[in-house]
């Protein structure tokens, strides 16, 4: 099983839906840790939109499924 990392913000409804859909994912709160923000920006080509879901080195920006 591939490791999934979700970069997002606590309290963000889109981040919450992504975490609910991927309960085993590692969560990185980009507001609490500047290094996580830098990592997220690298994966998202500088876009400040959350969540950013990284699976197998591939990033998906945003999450609207189930909304």
Biopython code that builds the backbone (N, CA, C, O; Angstrom):
import numpy as np
from Bio.PDB.StructureBuilder import StructureBuilder

atoms = [
    (1, "UNK", "N", (0.843, -1.180, 0.000)),
    (1, "UNK", "CA", (0.000, 0.000, 0.000)),
    (1, "UNK", "C", (0.889, 1.244, 0.000)),
    (1, "UNK", "O", (1.845, 1.329, 0.770)),
    (2, "UNK", "N", (0.574, 2.191, -0.853)),
    (2, "UNK", "CA", (1.359, 3.406, -0.976)),
    (2, "UNK", "C", (1.088, 4.357, 0.182)),
    (2, "UNK", "O", (-0.031, 4.444, 0.689)),
    (3, "UNK", "N", (2.132, 5.063, 0.585)),
    (3, "UNK", "CA", (1.968, 6.087, 1.612)),
    (3, "UNK", "C", (1.267, 7.293, 0.988)),
    (3, "UNK", "O", (1.602, 7.718, -0.117)),
    (4, "UNK", "N", (0.304, 7.827, 1.704)),
    (4, "UNK", "CA", (-0.411, 9.019, 1.264)),
    (4, "UNK", "C", (-0.164, 10.112, 2.288)),
    (4, "UNK", "O", (-0.304, 9.903, 3.493)),
    (5, "UNK", "N", (0.204, 11.279, 1.785)),
    (5, "UNK", "CA", (0.381, 12.445, 2.643)),
    (5, "UNK", "C", (-0.617, 13.503, 2.193)),
    (5, "UNK", "O", (-0.737, 13.793, 1.003)),
    (6, "UNK", "N", (-1.330, 14.076, 3.156)),
    (6, "UNK", "CA", (-2.271, 15.143, 2.857)),
    (6, "UNK", "C", (-1.785, 16.415, 3.539)),
    (6, "UNK", "O", (-1.689, 16.487, 4.764)),
    (7, "UNK", "N", (-1.480, 17.415, 2.718)),
    (7, "UNK", "CA", (-1.116, 18.732, 3.217)),
    (7, "UNK", "C", (-2.397, 19.555, 3.235)),
    (7, "UNK", "O", (-3.106, 19.640, 2.233)),
    (8, "UNK", "N", (-2.685, 20.158, 4.379)),
    (8, "UNK", "CA", (-3.912, 20.931, 4.482)),
    (8, "UNK", "C", (-3.926, 21.797, 5.717)),
    (8, "UNK", "O", (-2.897, 22.042, 6.346)),
    (9, "UNK", "N", (-5.126, 22.259, 6.052)),
    (9, "UNK", "CA", (-5.314, 23.119, 7.216)),
    (9, "UNK", "C", (-6.407, 22.525, 8.091)),
    (9, "UNK", "O", (-7.441, 22.076, 7.598)),
    (10, "UNK", "N", (-6.162, 22.530, 9.396)),
    (10, "UNK", "CA", (-7.196, 22.099, 10.337)),
    (10, "UNK", "C", (-8.396, 23.033, 10.170)),
    (10, "UNK", "O", (-8.233, 24.246, 10.044)),
    (11, "UNK", "N", (-9.572, 22.472, 10.170)),
    (11, "UNK", "CA", (-10.787, 23.264, 10.033)),
    (11, "UNK", "C", (-11.243, 23.482, 8.601)),
    (11, "UNK", "O", (-12.341, 23.995, 8.381)),
    (12, "UNK", "N", (-10.439, 23.111, 7.633)),
    (12, "UNK", "CA", (-10.817, 23.253, 6.226)),
    (12, "UNK", "C", (-11.731, 22.086, 5.838)),
    (12, "UNK", "O", (-11.341, 20.930, 6.004)),
    (13, "UNK", "N", (-12.939, 22.361, 5.324)),
    (13, "UNK", "CA", (-13.849, 21.269, 4.999)),
    (13, "UNK", "C", (-13.332, 20.361, 3.879)),
    (13, "UNK", "O", (-13.609, 19.162, 3.884)),
    (14, "UNK", "N", (-12.595, 20.910, 2.934)),
    (14, "UNK", "CA", (-12.055, 20.079, 1.848)),
    (14, "UNK", "C", (-10.949, 19.167, 2.377)),
    (14, "UNK", "O", (-10.849, 18.007, 1.978)),
    (15, "UNK", "N", (-10.123, 19.697, 3.275)),
    (15, "UNK", "CA", (-9.106, 18.865, 3.914)),
    (15, "UNK", "C", (-9.770, 17.753, 4.720)),
    (15, "UNK", "O", (-9.318, 16.609, 4.680)),
    (16, "UNK", "N", (-10.824, 18.071, 5.443)),
    (16, "UNK", "CA", (-11.532, 17.072, 6.258)),
    (16, "UNK", "C", (-12.086, 15.956, 5.369)),
    (16, "UNK", "O", (-11.964, 14.781, 5.715)),
    (17, "UNK", "N", (-12.688, 16.301, 4.238)),
    (17, "UNK", "CA", (-13.229, 15.266, 3.336)),
    (17, "UNK", "C", (-12.116, 14.387, 2.782)),
    (17, "UNK", "O", (-12.283, 13.173, 2.659)),
    (18, "UNK", "N", (-10.984, 14.996, 2.449)),
    (18, "UNK", "CA", (-9.852, 14.206, 1.948)),
    (18, "UNK", "C", (-9.345, 13.252, 3.021)),
    (18, "UNK", "O", (-9.045, 12.094, 2.732)),
    (19, "UNK", "N", (-9.248, 13.732, 4.255)),
    (19, "UNK", "CA", (-8.802, 12.871, 5.359)),
    (19, "UNK", "C", (-9.809, 11.758, 5.638)),
    (19, "UNK", "O", (-9.420, 10.629, 5.936)),
    (20, "UNK", "N", (-11.088, 12.068, 5.544)),
    (20, "UNK", "CA", (-12.114, 11.036, 5.735)),
    (20, "UNK", "C", (-12.019, 9.960, 4.654)),
    (20, "UNK", "O", (-12.239, 8.779, 4.925)),
    (21, "UNK", "N", (-11.691, 10.374, 3.431)),
    (21, "UNK", "CA", (-11.580, 9.425, 2.320)),
    (21, "UNK", "C", (-10.295, 8.597, 2.393)),
    (21, "UNK", "O", (-10.221, 7.507, 1.826)),
    (22, "UNK", "N", (-9.292, 9.117, 3.089)),
    (22, "UNK", "CA", (-7.991, 8.433, 3.206)),
    (22, "UNK", "C", (-7.607, 8.362, 4.693)),
    (22, "UNK", "O", (-6.699, 9.071, 5.126)),
    (23, "UNK", "N", (-8.280, 7.524, 5.468)),
    (23, "UNK", "CA", (-8.055, 7.512, 6.919)),
    (23, "UNK", "C", (-6.644, 7.105, 7.345)),
    (23, "UNK", "O", (-6.240, 7.405, 8.469)),
    (24, "UNK", "N", (-5.895, 6.439, 6.493)),
    (24, "UNK", "CA", (-4.538, 6.031, 6.846)),
    (24, "UNK", "C", (-3.479, 7.045, 6.415)),
    (24, "UNK", "O", (-2.287, 6.819, 6.622)),
    (25, "UNK", "N", (-3.904, 8.156, 5.821)),
    (25, "UNK", "CA", (-2.962, 9.160, 5.329)),
    (25, "UNK", "C", (-2.278, 9.886, 6.478)),
    (25, "UNK", "O", (-2.831, 10.032, 7.568)),
    (26, "UNK", "N", (-1.071, 10.331, 6.204)),
    (26, "UNK", "CA", (-0.362, 11.195, 7.143)),
    (26, "UNK", "C", (-0.801, 12.624, 6.862)),
    (26, "UNK", "O", (-0.827, 13.052, 5.708)),
    (27, "UNK", "N", (-1.148, 13.368, 7.916)),
    (27, "UNK", "CA", (-1.631, 14.737, 7.770)),
    (27, "UNK", "C", (-0.532, 15.718, 8.146)),
    (27, "UNK", "O", (0.117, 15.580, 9.183)),
    (28, "UNK", "N", (-0.337, 16.703, 7.292)),
    (28, "UNK", "CA", (0.627, 17.767, 7.538)),
    (28, "UNK", "C", (-0.124, 19.090, 7.512)),
    (28, "UNK", "O", (-0.622, 19.507, 6.466)),
    (29, "UNK", "N", (-0.206, 19.755, 8.674)),
    (29, "UNK", "CA", (-0.894, 21.044, 8.771)),
    (29, "UNK", "C", (0.080, 22.138, 8.343)),
    (29, "UNK", "O", (1.058, 22.414, 9.038)),
    (30, "UNK", "N", (-0.193, 22.756, 7.201)),
    (30, "UNK", "CA", (0.737, 23.722, 6.618)),
    (30, "UNK", "C", (0.775, 25.040, 7.386)),
    (30, "UNK", "O", (1.704, 25.828, 7.209)),
    (31, "UNK", "N", (-0.218, 25.289, 8.232)),
    (31, "UNK", "CA", (-0.195, 26.513, 9.034)),
    (31, "UNK", "C", (0.655, 26.362, 10.284)),
    (31, "UNK", "O", (1.138, 27.354, 10.831)),
    (32, "UNK", "N", (0.841, 25.140, 10.737)),
    (32, "UNK", "CA", (1.601, 24.899, 11.955)),
    (32, "UNK", "C", (3.089, 24.684, 11.713)),
    (32, "UNK", "O", (3.897, 24.874, 12.622)),
    (33, "UNK", "N", (3.457, 24.291, 10.500)),
    (33, "UNK", "CA", (4.840, 23.943, 10.239)),
    (33, "UNK", "C", (5.291, 24.550, 8.909)),
    (33, "UNK", "O", (4.849, 24.103, 7.850)),
    (34, "UNK", "N", (6.166, 25.563, 8.949)),
    (34, "UNK", "CA", (6.634, 26.188, 7.710)),
    (34, "UNK", "C", (7.304, 25.208, 6.747)),
    (34, "UNK", "O", (7.206, 25.387, 5.533)),
    (35, "UNK", "N", (7.976, 24.185, 7.254)),
    (35, "UNK", "CA", (8.615, 23.196, 6.372)),
    (35, "UNK", "C", (7.563, 22.418, 5.591)),
    (35, "UNK", "O", (7.767, 22.097, 4.421)),
    (36, "UNK", "N", (6.431, 22.112, 6.239)),
    (36, "UNK", "CA", (5.346, 21.423, 5.526)),
    (36, "UNK", "C", (4.750, 22.322, 4.456)),
    (36, "UNK", "O", (4.381, 21.845, 3.383)),
    (37, "UNK", "N", (4.651, 23.629, 4.736)),
    (37, "UNK", "CA", (4.160, 24.570, 3.723)),
    (37, "UNK", "C", (5.093, 24.567, 2.517)),
    (37, "UNK", "O", (4.632, 24.543, 1.376)),
    (38, "UNK", "N", (6.394, 24.590, 2.761)),
    (38, "UNK", "CA", (7.369, 24.565, 1.662)),
    (38, "UNK", "C", (7.232, 23.284, 0.840)),
    (38, "UNK", "O", (7.254, 23.332, -0.390)),
    (39, "UNK", "N", (7.090, 22.146, 1.510)),
    (39, "UNK", "CA", (6.901, 20.873, 0.797)),
    (39, "UNK", "C", (5.637, 20.925, -0.049)),
    (39, "UNK", "O", (5.653, 20.527, -1.214)),
    (40, "UNK", "N", (4.531, 21.416, 0.533)),
    (40, "UNK", "CA", (3.272, 21.489, -0.199)),
    (40, "UNK", "C", (3.416, 22.364, -1.443)),
    (40, "UNK", "O", (2.924, 22.011, -2.514)),
    (41, "UNK", "N", (4.088, 23.499, -1.301)),
    (41, "UNK", "CA", (4.252, 24.400, -2.433)),
    (41, "UNK", "C", (5.084, 23.775, -3.550)),
    (41, "UNK", "O", (4.848, 24.044, -4.728)),
    (42, "UNK", "N", (6.051, 22.946, -3.183)),
    (42, "UNK", "CA", (6.818, 22.234, -4.214)),
    (42, "UNK", "C", (5.919, 21.262, -4.981)),
    (42, "UNK", "O", (5.982, 21.185, -6.208)),
    (43, "UNK", "N", (5.088, 20.524, -4.253)),
    (43, "UNK", "CA", (4.197, 19.562, -4.908)),
    (43, "UNK", "C", (3.118, 20.246, -5.736)),
    (43, "UNK", "O", (2.675, 19.700, -6.746)),
    (44, "UNK", "N", (2.691, 21.434, -5.320)),
    (44, "UNK", "CA", (1.564, 22.102, -5.987)),
    (44, "UNK", "C", (2.005, 23.170, -6.975)),
    (44, "UNK", "O", (1.187, 23.977, -7.419)),
    (45, "UNK", "N", (3.287, 23.187, -7.324)),
    (45, "UNK", "CA", (3.824, 24.203, -8.235)),
    (45, "UNK", "C", (3.529, 25.619, -7.753)),
    (45, "UNK", "O", (3.228, 26.512, -8.545)),
    (46, "UNK", "N", (3.621, 25.806, -6.439)),
    (46, "UNK", "CA", (3.460, 27.133, -5.860)),
    (46, "UNK", "C", (2.039, 27.557, -5.563)),
    (46, "UNK", "O", (1.812, 28.651, -5.047)),
    (47, "UNK", "N", (1.079, 26.706, -5.880)),
    (47, "UNK", "CA", (-0.325, 27.058, -5.604)),
    (47, "UNK", "C", (-0.624, 26.884, -4.128)),
    (47, "UNK", "O", (-0.282, 25.861, -3.535)),
    (48, "UNK", "N", (-1.254, 27.871, -3.539)),
    (48, "UNK", "CA", (-1.616, 27.841, -2.116)),
    (48, "UNK", "C", (-3.068, 27.403, -1.971)),
    (48, "UNK", "O", (-3.905, 28.130, -1.437)),
    (49, "UNK", "N", (-3.339, 26.225, -2.447)),
    (49, "UNK", "CA", (-4.681, 25.663, -2.370)),
    (49, "UNK", "C", (-4.592, 24.321, -1.664)),
    (49, "UNK", "O", (-3.761, 23.483, -2.015)),
    (50, "UNK", "N", (-5.446, 24.116, -0.671)),
    (50, "UNK", "CA", (-5.433, 22.858, 0.064)),
    (50, "UNK", "C", (-6.746, 22.130, -0.143)),
    (50, "UNK", "O", (-7.760, 22.752, -0.460)),
    (51, "UNK", "N", (-6.738, 20.837, 0.029)),
    (51, "UNK", "CA", (-5.582, 20.018, 0.359)),
    (51, "UNK", "C", (-4.749, 19.679, -0.869)),
    (51, "UNK", "O", (-5.208, 19.778, -2.008)),
    (52, "UNK", "N", (-3.524, 19.282, -0.603)),
    (52, "UNK", "CA", (-2.661, 18.687, -1.609)),
    (52, "UNK", "C", (-2.442, 17.254, -1.153)),
    (52, "UNK", "O", (-1.925, 17.004, -0.064)),
    (53, "UNK", "N", (-2.842, 16.321, -2.001)),
    (53, "UNK", "CA", (-2.763, 14.896, -1.671)),
    (53, "UNK", "C", (-1.637, 14.292, -2.497)),
    (53, "UNK", "O", (-1.651, 14.352, -3.727)),
    (54, "UNK", "N", (-0.660, 13.709, -1.805)),
    (54, "UNK", "CA", (0.505, 13.122, -2.476)),
    (54, "UNK", "C", (0.457, 11.615, -2.281)),
    (54, "UNK", "O", (0.453, 11.109, -1.159)),
    (55, "UNK", "N", (0.423, 10.915, -3.411)),
    (55, "UNK", "CA", (0.408, 9.449, -3.407)),
    (55, "UNK", "C", (1.348, 8.963, -4.492)),
    (55, "UNK", "O", (1.217, 9.340, -5.656)),
    (56, "UNK", "N", (2.297, 8.124, -4.103)),
    (56, "UNK", "CA", (3.292, 7.603, -5.047)),
    (56, "UNK", "C", (4.037, 8.725, -5.753)),
    (56, "UNK", "O", (4.373, 8.598, -6.930)),
    (57, "UNK", "N", (4.299, 9.818, -5.052)),
    (57, "UNK", "CA", (5.038, 10.935, -5.634)),
    (57, "UNK", "C", (4.232, 11.838, -6.541)),
    (57, "UNK", "O", (4.745, 12.843, -7.033)),
    (58, "UNK", "N", (2.968, 11.490, -6.770)),
    (58, "UNK", "CA", (2.088, 12.293, -7.619)),
    (58, "UNK", "C", (1.162, 13.129, -6.744)),
    (58, "UNK", "O", (0.572, 12.622, -5.791)),
    (59, "UNK", "N", (1.040, 14.402, -7.070)),
    (59, "UNK", "CA", (0.217, 15.306, -6.255)),
    (59, "UNK", "C", (-1.088, 15.650, -6.947)),
    (59, "UNK", "O", (-1.136, 15.846, -8.161)),
    (60, "UNK", "N", (-2.144, 15.719, -6.153)),
    (60, "UNK", "CA", (-3.445, 16.202, -6.577)),
    (60, "UNK", "C", (-3.747, 17.422, -5.732)),
    (60, "UNK", "O", (-3.681, 17.367, -4.504)),
    (61, "UNK", "N", (-4.080, 18.527, -6.388)),
    (61, "UNK", "CA", (-4.376, 19.760, -5.672)),
    (61, "UNK", "C", (-5.885, 19.921, -5.583)),
    (61, "UNK", "O", (-6.586, 19.907, -6.595)),
    (62, "UNK", "N", (-6.379, 20.075, -4.348)),
    (62, "UNK", "CA", (-7.807, 20.235, -4.128)),
    (62, "UNK", "C", (-8.507, 18.902, -3.938)),
    (62, "UNK", "O", (-7.988, 17.848, -4.308)),
    (63, "UNK", "N", (-9.689, 18.969, -3.356)),
    (63, "UNK", "CA", (-10.476, 17.763, -3.158)),
    (63, "UNK", "C", (-11.947, 18.160, -3.137)),
    (63, "UNK", "O", (-12.386, 18.864, -2.227)),
    (64, "UNK", "N", (-12.701, 17.719, -4.119)),
    (64, "UNK", "CA", (-14.122, 18.056, -4.199)),
    (64, "UNK", "C", (-15.018, 16.831, -4.204)),
    (64, "UNK", "O", (-16.241, 16.965, -4.193)),
    (65, "UNK", "N", (-14.437, 15.641, -4.220)),
    (65, "UNK", "CA", (-15.262, 14.440, -4.241)),
    (65, "UNK", "C", (-16.092, 14.357, -2.976)),
    (65, "UNK", "O", (-15.605, 14.657, -1.886)),
    (66, "UNK", "N", (-17.319, 13.960, -3.115)),
    (66, "UNK", "CA", (-18.190, 13.790, -1.976)),
    (66, "UNK", "C", (-18.774, 15.091, -1.449)),
    (66, "UNK", "O", (-19.387, 15.106, -0.381)),
    (67, "UNK", "N", (-18.594, 16.180, -2.184)),
    (67, "UNK", "CA", (-19.136, 17.442, -1.700)),
    (67, "UNK", "C", (-20.516, 17.710, -2.258)),
    (67, "UNK", "O", (-21.118, 18.738, -1.948)),
]
sb = StructureBuilder()
sb.init_structure("model")
sb.init_model(0)
sb.init_chain("A")
sb.init_seg("    ")
for serial, (resi, resn, name, xyz) in enumerate(atoms, 1):
    if name == "N":
        sb.init_residue(resn, " ", resi, " ")
    sb.init_atom(name, np.array(xyz, "f"), 0.0, 1.0, " ", f" {name:<3s}", serial, name[0])
structure = sb.get_structure()
